[in-house]
Amino acid sequence: MDERQEQAAPADEQYAPATGESKAWLEMIAEAERKFRPYQETCDAIDKLYADLKKLAGDSRDREFQMFWANIQVLAPAIYSRPPVPVVVPRFKDGNPTYRVASELLERAAVTAFDLDDINSTMLLARDDLAVTGRGCLWVRYESDDDGERICIEHVDRKDFLSEPARKWKETGWSARRSWLGPAEMKGRFEKTSGDAYLDAAPFVRRPDAERGGATLQPKAPVWELWSKTESKVVWVTEGVEVTLDEGEPHLKLDGFFPCPRPAYATVQRGSLIPVPDVLFYKDQLEEINQCTRRIHALAEAIKFRVFYPAGGEIGSAVEAALNDADDGSVAIPVANWAAMGTGGGDKIIVLPLEKVAQTIQGLLELRRAMIDDVYQIVGLSDIMRGSTDPNETKGAQQLKAQFGSVRIRDKQAELVRVARDAARIGAEIMAENFKAATLLDMSQMDIPTDRAIADQVKGIETKAQEIAAQIERAKVSPQMAAVAQQNPQAVEQLQQQAQQQIQAGAQQVAKLKATPTIEQVTRLLRDQRMRPFVLDIETDSTIQPDEQAEKAARSEFVTALGGLLAQFGPVVMQYPALMGMVGEVIKFALAPFRAGRELEGKIAEAIDQMASQASAAKPNPDAEKAKADAERQRADQEMKAQELQAKMQMEARRLDADMQMKAADAQRAQQESDAKLAQIGAQMQRDDQKGAMEMRKLELEIAARQQDMVMRQEMAREDAALRRQSAAAAAETTKTITE
């Protein structure tokens, strides 16, 4: 086993293209072109059959019945008629806010990208390719420059798209598209990666589809952009250059690797990806119809009024003159040997018999009508879809025809819907992994907070809560608050409860803010290539123009069904709230067949979840409600009392200030009286020199004692006033803080 693997290794390596060389890649492309050459040549003929201006404008052309063109004009609008709109929703309805915001952001950005890129024009080109040649191709590109970032969804011409010949798309190892670049474009794109190698490209020529009006006069070189899944690389090659113009790992990390959706196919050859255009299945009928049309035209040209008359003589001249005056053409044919006409000489004029020709034309018209019906049977275009119907048919028969025609083209409709969806997924994947957060916000016009903004708000709320808690702790050990509590304990308790409620409200705000999705969280989810497909579902709405009457009837039926369900289950849920979960699932099940739209379906599911959460709460108890009302009333009374207490404390503080001022004035007056008395005693002592030293000493001691007593009284008055003022201010500040 090991020897076989070692022997096989060199053989495997020789099949791998050498790095930097273009030969192997160009050989792969040439082999694929050879495989698809019959298809391309057939499509060239089909394009001329569909609309060849030179042939249709020619005067000498054969008469044809433009059945193929008419069929395409009916089929094309039936399989695609309105642009797709991207829809991004969470895959599971579990209420995760990050998933919801991420899906809304990506959906808005995708809708904007589709509008800016004119997705409708691109889809119309793919639709026409699918209807005419049996295959429609799209390609998604990512561009980033000084003007910003964008995705480009482009239509690829059938000759400019190639894929590895395989049995099915999943087995395709590589796909490629061809671009036509001029010398300046080649230099700007590949000079940095391969130098002047682009100058060796095959002579710049006009594109091979010049006869179809698809080329300009400027010569350009074909450059193939090839995405190899097996080699996990992207290369750019062109004929005449031995090296790759550019080569490297894929610049886009896509889930399906290729930057293109699987092409929209009509019919493919069994066991391959080679398309088979639908017109080939009724090509014989078209040829027979055209042949029949040419015969009808030839016979119609032969239907002209002709008569025969004997030449010469007065009668012949008169007949010819009369007939020629009545018509601008020569309808009278003179016959010299009148007897050879078999008239026996009795008839003077013989009219050319046209009944057989008219009968033949009528038969050809009937035959052509039958052939046209055969084509309609093959293609599946019913009378209703073509706008032609029999007034004698019943409504049921007409509905059956319309339904049958719709079934026959449903595969093509589904293919275009699938291509639009895949293009939306590739575009959304590119935006999710490569676009800057600022670009996504600009495209979506959403205001999503950042981690820093949430952190700043949380910090502010937590800081305020900490300040309130600190004030409560200081109030517990404050003597002034203790004095207030002794006078009105209920008011203090009410203030503390209000403070605790503010702290709890702040905690709830913090929890809500922390649960708010931020742009960083959303971006991380969008960048996660492993998780994103599991949590986000990317789709597009219908690209088919709806039947107005059927749409009205369906919507009316949906509204009726929803209203009936709500009316039927509403009383049950009110009586038994625990059944809301089951009732919600029943409503979802009953509404599932209605195509109400993904957005409305999400709203219905969200409404049911909200109803379930509300119903899960217990029904209100009258006694509990009364107790709650009493508590509210008591709390209001306590708040009023607290306000009255605050006003009373403020008045007490003002009274204490007034008392302190009065006591200070009394102390000052007493000091003045003492000074005056001391002065009198001093004067008396000066007048009375006879008193002894002992009496003088006694007097001085008495005066000193009085002064000390007076100072102590003043100091005690000041301390008492300051203490009262501080207590009143602290109580007022605490009340104000808690009330706020």
C-alpha positions in Angstrom: 0.0 0.0 0.0 2.8 2.4 0.9 4.7 1.5 -2.3 1.7 2.2 -4.4 1.2 5.6 -2.7 4.9 6.5 -3.2 4.6 5.5 -6.9 1.5 7.5 -7.4 2.8 10.6 -5.8 5.1 11.7 -8.7 2.2 11.1 -11.1 -0.1 13.3 -9.0 2.4 16.0 -8.8 2.8 16.2 -12.6 -0.9 17.0 -13.0 -0.6 19.9 -10.6 0.1 23.2 -12.4 3.6 24.5 -11.7 3.7 27.7 -9.7 4.0 30.8 -11.8 3.5 29.0 -15.1 0.4 29.5 -17.2 0.7 26.5 -19.6 -1.3 24.0 -17.5 -4.0 26.5 -16.7 -4.4 27.5 -20.3 -4.6 23.8 -21.3 -7.4 23.3 -18.8 -9.3 26.2 -20.2 -8.8 25.0 -23.8 -10.0 21.5 -22.9 -13.2 23.0 -21.3 -13.8 25.2 -24.3 -13.5 22.1 -26.5 -16.1 20.3 -24.4 -18.5 23.3 -24.5 -17.9 24.2 -28.2 -21.0 22.3 -29.5 -23.1 24.2 -27.0 -21.6 27.6 -27.9 -22.0 27.0 -31.7 -25.6 25.9 -31.2 -26.3 29.0 -29.1 -24.8 31.2 -31.8 -27.4 29.8 -34.2 -30.1 30.2 -31.6 -29.2 33.9 -31.0 -29.6 34.5 -34.8 -32.9 32.6 -34.8 -34.2 34.7 -31.8 -33.3 38.2 -33.2 -31.1 38.7 -36.2 -31.4 42.3 -37.3 -29.8 41.9 -40.7 -32.0 39.0 -41.5 -35.2 40.5 -40.2 -34.6 43.8 -41.9 -33.9 42.2 -45.3 -36.5 42.7 -48.0 -35.8 39.5 -49.8 -35.9 37.2 -46.8 -38.1 34.2 -46.6 -41.4 34.5 -44.8 -41.2 33.0 -41.3 -43.6 32.7 -38.3 -41.7 34.3 -35.3 -42.8 31.6 -32.9 -39.5 31.4 -31.0 -39.4 35.1 -30.3 -43.1 35.1 -29.2 -42.5 32.2 -26.8 -39.6 34.0 -25.2 -41.5 37.2 -24.8 -44.2 35.2 -22.9 -41.8 33.0 -21.0 -39.3 35.5 -19.8 -41.6 37.8 -17.7 -43.3 34.6 -16.3 -40.0 33.3 -14.8 -38.7 36.7 -13.6 -40.4 40.1 -13.3 -39.2 41.9 -10.2 -35.9 42.4 -8.5 -35.0 40.3 -5.5 -34.8 41.8 -2.0 -32.4 40.2 0.5 -33.9 39.0 3.7 -31.6 38.1 6.7 -33.2 36.7 9.9 -31.9 34.6 12.8 -32.1 31.0 11.9 -33.7 30.1 15.3 -36.2 32.4 17.0 -34.6 32.3 20.5 -34.7 36.0 21.1 -30.9 36.6 21.1 -30.5 40.4 20.8 -27.1 40.1 19.2 -28.4 37.8 16.5 -31.4 40.1 15.8 -29.3 43.2 15.5 -26.7 41.4 13.3 -29.3 40.1 11.0 -31.0 43.5 10.7 -27.6 45.2 10.0 -26.6 42.7 7.4 -30.0 42.8 5.7 -30.1 46.6 5.4 -26.5 46.6 4.0 -27.4 43.9 1.5 -30.5 45.8 0.4 -28.5 48.9 -0.1 -25.8 47.0 -2.1 -28.4 45.5 -4.4 -30.0 48.9 -5.1 -26.7 50.6 -5.7 -25.6 47.8 -8.1 -28.8 47.7 -10.1 -29.5 44.1 -9.4 -32.6 44.1 -11.6 -30.6 44.8 -14.8 -28.2 42.0 -14.0 -31.0 39.5 -13.2 -32.8 40.4 -16.5 -29.7 39.5 -18.5 -29.4 36.2 -16.6 -33.1 35.6 -17.2 -32.8 36.1 -20.9 -29.8 33.8 -21.1 -31.7 31.1 -19.2 -34.8 31.5 -21.5 -32.9 31.6 -24.8 -29.8 29.5 -24.3 -30.6 27.4 -21.2 -27.9 28.9 -18.8 -27.5 32.2 -16.9 -24.4 33.1 -15.0 -23.6 35.7 -12.4 -20.3 36.7 -10.7 -19.7 38.7 -7.5 -16.7 40.9 -7.0 -15.4 43.0 -4.0 -14.0 46.4 -4.6 -12.2 48.7 -2.2 -10.7 52.1 -3.0 -10.6 55.6 -1.8 -14.3 56.0 -2.6 -15.2 53.2 -0.2 -16.1 49.6 -0.3 -18.7 47.9 -2.5 -19.8 44.6 -3.9 -20.5 44.2 -7.7 -22.9 41.5 -8.9 -22.2 41.1 -12.6 -23.7 39.1 -15.5 -21.3 36.9 -17.3 -21.7 36.2 -21.0 -22.1 32.6 -21.9 -18.8 32.6 -23.8 -17.0 34.3 -21.0 -17.8 31.7 -18.4 -16.2 28.3 -18.0 -16.2 25.5 -15.5 -14.4 22.2 -15.2 -16.4 19.5 -17.1 -18.1 17.5 -14.4 -21.2 15.5 -13.8 -22.6 18.0 -11.2 -21.7 21.3 -9.8 -20.4 19.9 -6.5 -17.8 18.0 -8.4 -16.5 21.1 -10.2 -12.9 21.7 -9.3 -12.6 25.1 -10.9 -14.6 27.9 -12.5 -13.4 30.9 -14.5 -14.6 34.0 -16.1 -13.0 35.9 -19.0 -12.5 39.7 -18.9 -11.5 41.8 -21.8 -8.8 44.4 -20.9 -7.1 47.0 -22.9 -3.3 47.8 -22.7 -3.8 50.5 -20.0 -6.0 48.3 -17.9 -3.5 45.4 -18.2 -0.7 47.6 -17.1 -2.6 49.0 -14.1 -3.8 45.6 -13.0 -0.8 43.3 -13.6 2.4 45.4 -13.7 2.9 45.1 -10.0 2.4 41.3 -10.0 4.1 40.1 -13.2 6.0 43.1 -14.4 6.0 43.6 -18.2 4.8 40.1 -18.9 1.4 41.3 -20.0 3.1 42.9 -23.1 3.6 39.3 -24.5 -0.1 38.7 -24.5 -1.7 37.5 -27.7 -2.3 40.4 -30.1 -5.0 42.6 -28.8 -8.0 41.9 -31.0 -11.7 42.7 -31.0 -13.9 40.3 -29.1 -15.3 37.4 -31.1 -18.9 38.5 -30.5 -18.4 41.7 -32.5 -20.9 40.5 -35.1 -23.5 40.5 -32.3 -22.8 44.2 -31.5 -21.1 43.3 -28.2 -17.7 44.7 -28.9 -16.0 48.1 -29.2 -13.5 49.3 -31.8 -10.8 49.3 -29.1 -8.7 46.1 -29.2 -8.6 44.1 -26.0 -7.0 41.0 -24.7 -8.9 38.1 -23.1 -7.8 37.5 -19.5 -9.1 34.5 -17.6 -9.7 34.7 -13.8 -9.6 31.1 -12.7 -10.6 29.9 -9.2 -9.3 26.5 -8.4 -10.9 24.7 -5.5 -8.6 21.7 -5.7 -5.4 23.9 -5.6 -7.0 26.5 -3.3 -5.7 29.4 -5.4 -6.7 32.1 -7.9 -4.8 32.7 -11.1 -5.0 35.2 -13.9 -3.7 33.9 -17.3 -3.9 34.9 -20.9 -2.8 33.5 -24.3 0.8 34.3 -25.3 2.1 34.8 -21.7 4.1 31.9 -20.3 3.8 33.1 -16.7 0.7 33.8 -14.7 -0.3 37.4 -14.7 -1.2 37.0 -11.0 -1.5 34.1 -8.6 -2.2 33.6 -5.0 -4.5 32.3 -2.3 -8.2 33.4 -2.7 -8.6 37.0 -1.6 -12.2 36.2 -0.6 -12.8 33.5 2.0 -16.2 32.2 0.9 -18.2 29.2 2.2 -18.6 27.8 -1.3 -15.2 28.9 -2.4 -16.3 30.2 -5.8 -17.4 33.9 -6.1 -20.2 32.9 -8.4 -23.5 31.1 -7.7 -24.2 27.8 -9.4 -25.4 28.9 -12.9 -29.1 28.8 -13.5 -29.8 25.8 -15.8 -32.8 24.9 -17.8 -32.0 21.4 -19.1 -28.6 19.8 -19.0 -27.2 16.8 -20.8 -27.4 13.8 -18.5 -24.2 13.2 -16.6 -22.7 16.6 -17.4 -23.1 20.4 -17.0 -23.6 21.1 -20.7 -26.8 23.0 -21.1 -29.4 22.0 -23.7 -31.4 25.0 -24.9 -35.2 24.5 -24.8 -35.7 25.5 -28.4 -33.9 22.4 -29.6 -36.8 20.3 -28.2 -39.3 22.0 -30.7 -36.8 23.0 -33.4 -38.5 20.6 -35.9 -41.9 22.1 -35.2 -40.5 25.6 -35.8 -39.0 24.5 -39.1 -42.3 22.9 -40.2 -44.2 26.0 -39.1 -41.9 28.2 -41.1 -42.1 25.9 -44.1 -45.9 26.0 -43.9 -45.8 29.8 -43.6 -43.6 30.1 -46.8 -46.1 27.9 -48.7 -49.0 29.9 -47.5 -47.2 33.1 -48.6 -46.4 31.6 -52.0 -50.0 30.5 -52.6 -51.3 33.8 -51.4 -49.1 35.5 -54.0 -50.7 33.2 -56.7 -54.2 34.1 -55.7 -54.9 36.8 -58.3 -58.0 37.4 -60.5 -57.2 36.1 -64.0 -59.4 35.6 -67.1 -58.8 34.3 -70.6 -60.5 35.5 -73.8 -60.0 35.0 -77.5 -57.4 37.2 -79.0 -58.1 39.6 -81.8 -61.5 40.8 -83.0 -63.7 43.6 -81.7 -65.0 41.6 -78.8 -61.5 40.8 -77.5 -60.4 44.4 -77.6 -63.5 45.6 -75.7 -63.1 42.9 -73.0 -59.5 43.7 -72.4 -60.1 47.5 -72.2 -62.9 47.0 -69.7 -61.0 44.7 -67.4 -57.8 46.7 -67.5 -59.7 49.9 -66.5 -61.0 48.2 -63.4 -57.7 47.0 -62.0 -54.1 48.3 -62.0 -52.8 44.9 -62.9 -53.0 42.7 -66.0 -55.8 40.3 -65.3 -56.9 39.6 -68.9 -54.8 37.2 -70.9 -55.6 37.0 -74.7 -55.5 33.5 -76.2 -54.8 33.3 -80.0 -55.9 29.7 -80.4 -59.2 30.0 -78.6 -60.4 26.6 -79.8 -57.5 25.0 -78.0 -59.0 26.1 -74.7 -61.8 23.6 -75.1 -64.6 26.1 -75.1 -66.1 24.9 -78.3 -66.3 28.5 -79.4 -69.3 29.2 -77.2 -67.7 31.1 -74.3 -66.1 34.4 -74.9 -64.4 34.7 -71.4 -63.0 32.0 -69.1 -62.1 32.8 -65.4 -59.1 31.2 -63.8 -60.3 28.7 -61.1 -59.1 29.9 -57.5 -61.2 27.6 -55.3 -58.6 24.9 -55.2 -55.9 27.4 -54.2 -58.0 28.9 -51.4 -58.8 25.5 -50.1 -55.1 24.6 -50.1 -54.3 27.8 -48.1 -57.1 27.0 -45.7 -55.7 23.6 -45.2 -52.2 25.0 -44.6 -53.5 27.4 -42.0 -55.2 24.6 -40.1 -52.0 22.6 -40.3 -49.9 25.5 -39.0 -52.4 26.0 -36.2 -52.0 22.4 -35.2 -48.2 22.7 -35.3 -48.4 25.8 -33.1 -50.5 23.9 -30.6 -47.8 21.2 -30.6 -45.2 23.8 -29.7 -47.4 25.1 -26.8 -47.7 21.5 -25.6 -43.9 21.1 -25.6 -43.1 24.5 -24.1 -45.9 24.5 -21.6 -47.3 28.0 -22.4 -51.0 27.7 -21.8 -53.7 29.9 -23.3 -54.1 31.8 -20.1 -50.4 32.7 -19.9 -50.5 34.0 -23.5 -53.6 36.0 -22.9 -55.7 33.9 -25.2 -58.7 32.0 -24.0 -62.0 30.6 -25.2 -65.0 32.5 -23.7 -67.0 29.3 -23.7 -64.6 27.6 -21.4 -65.5 27.2 -17.7 -63.6 29.0 -14.9 -62.3 25.7 -13.7 -60.9 24.8 -17.1 -59.1 28.2 -17.3 -57.7 27.8 -13.8 -56.5 24.4 -14.7 -54.7 25.7 -17.8 -53.1 28.5 -15.8 -52.0 26.1 -13.0 -50.6 23.7 -15.6 -48.6 26.4 -17.3 -47.3 27.6 -14.0 -46.1 24.1 -13.1 -44.3 23.7 -16.4 -42.2 26.9 -15.8 -41.8 26.5 -12.0 -38.3 25.0 -12.3 -37.0 28.0 -14.2 -38.6 30.3 -11.7 -37.0 28.4 -8.8 -33.6 28.5 -10.6 -33.6 32.3 -10.9 -34.8 32.6 -7.2 -32.0 30.3 -6.2 -29.4 32.3 -8.2 -30.6 35.5 -6.7 -30.4 34.0 -3.2 -26.9 32.6 -3.8 -25.7 35.9 -5.1 -27.2 37.6 -2.0 -25.5 35.1 0.3 -22.1 35.6 -1.4 -22.5 39.3 -1.3 -23.6 39.3 2.3 -20.7 37.0 3.2 -18.2 39.4 1.5 -19.7 42.3 3.4 -19.7 40.5 6.7 -16.1 39.5 6.5 -14.5 42.3 4.6 -16.4 45.5 5.1 -15.5 47.9 7.9 -17.9 48.4 10.7 -18.3 52.1 9.7 -19.2 51.1 6.2 -21.8 48.6 7.4 -23.3 51.3 9.7 -23.4 53.8 6.9 -25.1 51.4 4.5 -27.6 50.2 7.1 -28.3 53.7 8.6 -28.4 52.0 12.1 -27.2 53.5 15.4 -25.5 50.7 17.3 -23.6 51.7 20.5 -19.9 50.8 21.0 -18.4 48.9 24.0 -16.9 52.1 25.3 -20.2 54.0 25.2 -21.9 51.2 27.1 -19.0 51.0 29.6 -19.2 54.8 30.2 -22.9 54.6 30.9 -22.5 51.7 33.2 -19.7 53.4 35.1 -21.8 56.5 35.6 -24.8 54.6 37.0 -22.6 52.5 39.3 -20.8 55.6 40.6 -24.1 57.2 41.4 -25.3 54.1 43.2 -22.1 53.9 45.2 -22.5 57.5 46.3 -26.0 56.9 47.5 -24.9 53.8 49.4 -22.1 55.8 51.0 -24.5 58.5 52.1 -26.8 55.9 53.6 -23.9 54.5 55.6 -22.8 57.9 56.8 -26.3 58.7 57.8 -26.5 55.6 60.0 -23.6 56.8 62.2 -24.5 60.5 62.1 -25.7 61.9 65.5 -27.9 64.5 63.7 -29.7 61.7 61.7 -30.1 59.8 65.0 -31.7 62.8 66.5 -34.0 63.1 63.5 -34.8 59.4 63.6 -35.9 59.8 67.3 -38.3 62.6 66.3 -39.7 60.9 63.1 -38.5 57.4 62.5 -41.0 56.7 59.7 -39.6 59.5 57.6 -36.0 58.3 58.0 -37.1 54.8 57.0 -38.9 56.1 54.0 -35.8 58.0 52.9 -33.7 54.8 53.2 -36.3 52.8 51.2 -36.2 55.4 48.4 -32.4 55.2 48.4 -32.5 51.4 48.1 -35.1 51.7 45.2 -32.7 54.0 43.4 -29.9 51.6 43.8 -32.0 48.7 42.5 -33.2 50.8 39.5 -29.6 51.6 38.7 -28.7 47.8 38.9 -31.6 47.1 36.4 -30.3 49.8 34.1 -26.8 48.3 34.2 -28.1 44.8 33.4 -30.1 46.2 30.5 -27.1 48.1 29.2 -24.9 45.1 29.5 -27.4 43.1 27.5 -27.5 45.7 24.7 -25.6 44.4 21.6 -22.7 46.6 20.6 -21.1 47.1 17.2 -18.1 45.1 18.3 -20.2 42.1 19.3 -22.1 42.3 16.0 -18.9 42.6 14.0 -17.4 39.6 15.8 -20.4 37.5 15.0 -20.4 38.6 11.3 -16.6 37.9 11.1 -17.0 34.4 12.6 -17.1 32.2 9.4 -17.9 29.1 11.5 -20.8 30.5 13.5 -22.4 32.9 11.1 -24.1 30.2 8.8 -25.5 28.5 11.9 -27.2 31.6 13.4 -28.2 33.7 10.3 -30.4 32.7 7.4 -30.0 34.7 4.2 -32.8 34.5 1.6 -34.5 36.6 -1.0 -38.1 37.3 -1.5 -40.0 36.1 -4.6 -38.9 37.4 -8.0 -42.2 36.4 -9.6 -44.9 39.0 -10.3 -47.8 37.9 -8.3 -51.4 37.6 -9.6 -53.2 40.6 -8.1 -56.5 38.9 -7.6 -54.8 35.8 -6.1 -52.6 37.9 -3.9 -55.6 39.8 -2.6 -57.6 36.6 -1.9 -54.6 35.1 -0.2 -54.0 38.1 2.0 -57.7 38.3 2.9 -57.7 34.7 3.8 -54.6 35.1 5.9 -56.1 38.1 7.9 -59.4 36.1 8.4 -57.5 33.1 9.6 -55.3 35.1 12.0 -58.3 37.1 13.4 -60.3 33.8 13.9 -57.4 32.2 15.8 -56.9 35.2 18.1 -60.7 35.4 18.8 -60.9 31.7 19.4 -57.8 31.3 21.7 -57.9 34.7 23.4 -60.4 33.8 26.1 -58.7 30.5 26.7 -55.4 32.2 27.3 -57.0 34.8 29.6 -58.5 32.0 31.7 -55.6 29.6 31.6 -52.3 31.6 31.0 -50.2 28.5 31.2 -51.6 27.3 27.9 -50.1 30.3 26.0 -47.1 28.4 24.9 -49.1 25.6 23.3 -51.6 28.2 21.8 -48.7 30.1 20.2 -47.3 27.0 18.6 -50.8 26.1 17.3 -51.1 29.6 15.8 -47.7 29.3 14.1 -48.7 25.9 12.7 -52.0 27.2 11.4 -50.4 30.2 9.7 -47.4 28.3 8.3 -49.0 27.5 4.8 -49.6 31.3 4.2 -46.7 33.1 2.5 -47.0 36.1 4.7 -43.4 37.2 4.2 -40.4 36.5 6.4 -40.6 39.9 8.1 -44.3 39.4 9.1 -43.6 35.9 10.2 -40.9 37.2 12.5 -43.2 39.8 13.9 -45.9 37.2 14.5 -43.4 34.9 16.3 -42.1 37.9 18.4 -45.7 38.9 19.3 -46.5 35.4 20.4 -43.4 35.2 22.5 -44.3 38.5 24.2 -47.9 37.3 24.8 -46.5 34.1 26.4 -44.2 36.1 28.7 -47.0 38.4 29.8 -49.4 35.5 30.3 -46.8 33.7 32.4 -47.2 36.3 35.1 -49.9 35.5 37.7 -53.3 37.1 37.4 -53.7 40.1 39.8 -55.3 39.4 43.2 -57.9 42.0 44.3 -56.6 41.8 47.9 -53.0 42.2 46.7 -54.1 45.1 44.5 -55.8 46.8 47.5 -52.7 46.2 49.7 -50.6 47.6 46.9 -52.8 50.7 46.7 -52.7 51.1 50.5 -48.9 50.8 50.4 -48.8 53.4 47.7 -51.0 55.8 49.7 -49.0 55.2 52.8 -45.8 55.9 50.9 -47.2 59.1 49.6 -48.2 60.1 53.2 -44.7 59.3 54.4 -43.2 61.3 51.6 -45.4 64.3 52.6 -44.4 63.8 56.3 -40.8 63.7 55.2 -41.2 66.9 53.3 -42.9 68.5 56.4 -40.1 67.3 58.6 -37.5 68.7 56.2 -39.3 72.1 56.3 -39.5 72.0 60.1 -35.8 71.2 60.4 -35.0 74.1 58.2 -37.1 76.4 60.4 -35.3 75.0 63.5 -32.0 75.7 62.0 -32.9 79.3 61.3 -34.2 79.7 64.9 -30.9 78.3 66.3 -29.0 80.8 64.2 -31.1 83.7 65.6 -30.6 82.4 69.2 -26.9 82.2 68.7 -26.8 85.7 67.4 -28.8 86.9 70.4 -26.5 85.1 72.9 -23.4 86.6 71.2 -24.9 90.1 71.6 -25.6 89.4 75.3 -22.1 88.2 75.9 -20.7 91.3 74.2 -22.9 93.5 76.3 -21.8 91.8 79.5 -18.2 92.2 78.4 -18.7 95.8 77.9 -20.3 96.2 81.4 -17.4 94.3 83.0 -14.9 96.5 81.3 -16.7 99.6 82.5 -16.9 98.2 86.1 -13.2 97.3 86.0 -12.4 100.8 84.9 -14.4 102.2 87.8 -12.6 100.0 90.3 -9.3 101.0 88.9 -10.1 104.6 89.2 -11.4 104.0 92.8 -8.1 102.2 93.6 -6.1 105.0 92.2 -8.1 107.5 94.4 -7.9 105.2 97.4 -4.2 104.6 97.9 -4.7 103.5 101.4 -6.1 100.1 100.6 -3.5 97.4 101.1 -1.9 95.0 98.8 -4.1 92.1 100.0 -7.4 93.8 99.0 -5.9 94.7 95.6 -4.9 91.1 95.1 -8.3 89.8 96.1 -9.9 92.2 93.6 -7.7 91.1 90.8 -8.5 87.5 91.4 -12.2 88.2 91.5 -11.9 90.1 88.2 -9.9 87.2 86.6 -12.5 84.7 87.7 -15.3 86.7 86.3 -13.5 87.1 83.0 -12.8 83.3 82.8 -16.4 82.5 83.5 -17.6 84.9 80.8 -15.2 83.5 78.2 -16.4 80.0 79.0 -20.0 81.0 78.7 -19.3 82.6 75.3 -17.4 79.5 74.1 -20.2 77.2 75.2 -22.8 79.3 73.4 -20.8 79.3 70.2 -20.3 75.5 70.3 -24.0 74.9 71.0 -25.0 77.1 68.1 -22.5 75.5 65.7 -23.7 72.0 66.8 -27.3 72.9 66.2 -26.5 74.4 62.8 -24.4 71.4 61.7 -27.2 69.0 62.7 -29.8 70.9 60.8 -27.6 71.1 57.7 -26.7 67.4 57.7 -30.4 66.4 58.1 -31.4 68.7 55.2 -28.6 67.4 52.9 -29.5 63.8 53.6 -33.2 64.4 52.9 -32.4 66.2 49.7 -30.0 63.4 48.4 -32.5 60.6 49.2 -35.4 62.5 47.7 -33.4 63.0 44.5 
